[in-house]
Amino acid sequence: MVNQVLAHVGNTPFDLIDYCRSKGILVEAYSPVAHGAVLKDPGLRAIADRYSVSVPQLCIRYCLQLDLAPLPKTMNPAHMRDNADVDFVISDADMRGLQSTCEGTDYGEASMFPVFGKKRQAEPTTTER
Ligand SMILES: NC(=O)c1ccc[n+]([C@@H]2O[C@H](COP(=O)([O-])OP(=O)(O)OC[C@H]3O[C@@H](n4cnc5c(N)ncnc54)[C@H](OP(=O)(O)O)[C@@H]3O)[C@@H](O)[C@H]2O)c1
């Protein structure tokens, strides 16, 4: 079984991931580079520079080290090749730091979508139930 959820640096639902693991469910991480929003973050850029990788590579590797299956999206073949070239290891200390980096990510235009804006759908009315 597979559960596909929003998961990226600074926004990783560990309770849900732990629950899925306990039931043998693979977690797929959609929007692993936060819909592109994390590309602007200078802190992430600095960490990525230490590993001589791009910010998307760092974000994708973060998901892999959590045993998630990241689903990056790109229209650019060069980006696609970079995103598959993630044969490096992020230290435990950096993995912990990446959990809380970029908290409160501004998803830009994508914020209008409930899934990115973290808005919950309205409770169903009595008649809808
Ligand atoms: N189940 C759901 O509810 C749900 C919701 C949202 C998304 N998804 C799925 O998850 C996948 C990813 O969604 P997403 O669009 O939010 O993805 P994402 O991978 O977080 O972000 C995509 C953005 O990052 C940029 N990017 C990717 N790799 C890059 C690189 N190496 N260098 C520079 N920029 C890079 C892309 O631009 P370029 O094209 O220029 O590279 C694009 O603007 C999609 O396939 C989507 O179908 C599922």
The ligand as an SDF file (V2000), in Angstrom:
LIG
                    3D

 48 52  0  0  0  0  0  0  0  0999 V2000
   -1.5520   13.8120   -4.4710 N   0  0  0  0  0  0  0  0  0  0  0  0
   -1.6560   15.1340   -4.4380 C   0  0  0  0  0  0  0  0  0  0  0  0
   -2.5790   15.7060   -3.8470 O   0  0  0  0  0  0  0  0  0  0  0  0
   -0.6170   15.9580   -5.1220 C   0  0  0  0  0  0  0  0  0  0  0  0
   -0.5740   17.3330   -4.8890 C   0  0  0  0  0  0  0  0  0  0  0  0
    0.4320   18.0900   -5.4950 C   0  0  0  0  0  0  0  0  0  0  0  0
    1.3430   17.4600   -6.3360 C   0  0  0  0  0  0  0  0  0  0  0  0
    1.2640   16.1200   -6.5540 N   0  0  0  0  0  0  0  0  0  0  0  0
    2.2280   15.4780   -7.4720 C   0  0  0  0  0  0  0  0  0  0  0  0
    3.5310   15.6180   -6.9540 O   0  0  0  0  0  0  0  0  0  0  0  0
    4.4350   15.9200   -8.0090 C   0  0  0  0  0  0  0  0  0  0  0  0
    5.2550   17.1230   -7.6610 C   0  0  0  0  0  0  0  0  0  0  0  0
    4.4360   18.3000   -7.4190 O   0  0  0  0  0  0  0  0  0  0  0  0
    5.0140   19.7730   -7.4470 P   0  0  0  0  0  0  0  0  0  0  0  0
    4.8310   20.3980   -8.7640 O   0  0  0  0  0  0  0  0  0  0  0  0
    4.5000   20.5160   -6.2760 O   0  0  0  0  0  0  0  0  0  0  0  0
    6.5620   19.4550   -7.2870 O   0  0  0  0  0  0  0  0  0  0  0  0
    7.9480   19.8640   -6.7520 P   0  0  0  0  0  0  0  0  0  0  0  0
    8.8830   18.8490   -7.2960 O   0  0  0  0  0  0  0  0  0  0  0  0
    7.9680   20.1340   -5.2790 O   0  0  0  0  0  0  0  0  0  0  0  0
    8.2290   21.3080   -7.4490 O   0  0  0  0  0  0  0  0  0  0  0  0
    8.2470   21.4670   -8.8310 C   0  0  0  0  0  0  0  0  0  0  0  0
    8.9390   22.7990   -9.1080 C   0  0  0  0  0  0  0  0  0  0  0  0
   10.3330   22.6920   -8.7450 O   0  0  0  0  0  0  0  0  0  0  0  0
   11.1340   23.0320   -9.8680 C   0  0  0  0  0  0  0  0  0  0  0  0
   12.2920   22.1260   -9.8930 N   0  0  0  0  0  0  0  0  0  0  0  0
   12.2830   20.7700   -9.8060 C   0  0  0  0  0  0  0  0  0  0  0  0
   13.5320   20.2890   -9.8910 N   0  0  0  0  0  0  0  0  0  0  0  0
   14.3550   21.3590  -10.0470 C   0  0  0  0  0  0  0  0  0  0  0  0
   15.7630   21.5250  -10.1800 C   0  0  0  0  0  0  0  0  0  0  0  0
   16.6060   20.4760  -10.1800 N   0  0  0  0  0  0  0  0  0  0  0  0
   16.2660   22.7730  -10.3070 N   0  0  0  0  0  0  0  0  0  0  0  0
   15.4320   23.8550  -10.3000 C   0  0  0  0  0  0  0  0  0  0  0  0
   14.0960   23.7680  -10.1700 N   0  0  0  0  0  0  0  0  0  0  0  0
   13.5560   22.5310  -10.0430 C   0  0  0  0  0  0  0  0  0  0  0  0
   10.2720   22.8360  -11.0910 C   0  0  0  0  0  0  0  0  0  0  0  0
   10.6540   23.7390  -12.1050 O   0  0  0  0  0  0  0  0  0  0  0  0
   11.2620   23.2250  -13.5190 P   0  0  0  0  0  0  0  0  0  0  0  0
   10.1310   22.5560  -14.2470 O   0  0  0  0  0  0  0  0  0  0  0  0
   11.7370   24.4690  -14.1620 O   0  0  0  0  0  0  0  0  0  0  0  0
   12.3490   22.2650  -13.2050 O   0  0  0  0  0  0  0  0  0  0  0  0
    8.8770   23.1820  -10.5580 C   0  0  0  0  0  0  0  0  0  0  0  0
    8.6800   24.5930  -10.6040 O   0  0  0  0  0  0  0  0  0  0  0  0
    3.6360   16.1560   -9.2620 C   0  0  0  0  0  0  0  0  0  0  0  0
    3.9330   15.0990  -10.1270 O   0  0  0  0  0  0  0  0  0  0  0  0
    2.1950   16.1730   -8.8010 C   0  0  0  0  0  0  0  0  0  0  0  0
    1.3470   15.4740   -9.6850 O   0  0  0  0  0  0  0  0  0  0  0  0
    0.3100   15.3610   -5.9570 C   0  0  0  0  0  0  0  0  0  0  0  0
  1  2  1  0
  2  3  2  0
  2  4  1  0
  4  5  1  0
  4 48  2  0
  5  6  2  0
  6  7  1  0
  7  8  2  0
  8  9  1  0
  8 48  1  0
  9 10  1  0
  9 46  1  0
 10 11  1  0
 11 12  1  0
 11 44  1  0
 12 13  1  0
 13 14  1  0
 14 15  2  0
 14 16  1  0
 14 17  1  0
 17 18  1  0
 18 19  2  0
 18 20  1  0
 18 21  1  0
 21 22  1  0
 22 23  1  0
 23 24  1  0
 23 42  1  0
 24 25  1  0
 25 26  1  0
 25 36  1  0
 26 27  1  0
 26 35  1  0
 27 28  2  0
 28 29  1  0
 29 30  1  0
 29 35  2  0
 30 31  1  0
 30 32  2  0
 32 33  1  0
 33 34  2  0
 34 35  1  0
 36 37  1  0
 36 42  1  0
 37 38  1  0
 38 39  2  0
 38 40  1  0
 38 41  1  0
 42 43  1  0
 44 45  1  0
 44 46  1  0
 46 47  1  0
M  CHG  2   8   1  16  -1
M  END
$$$$
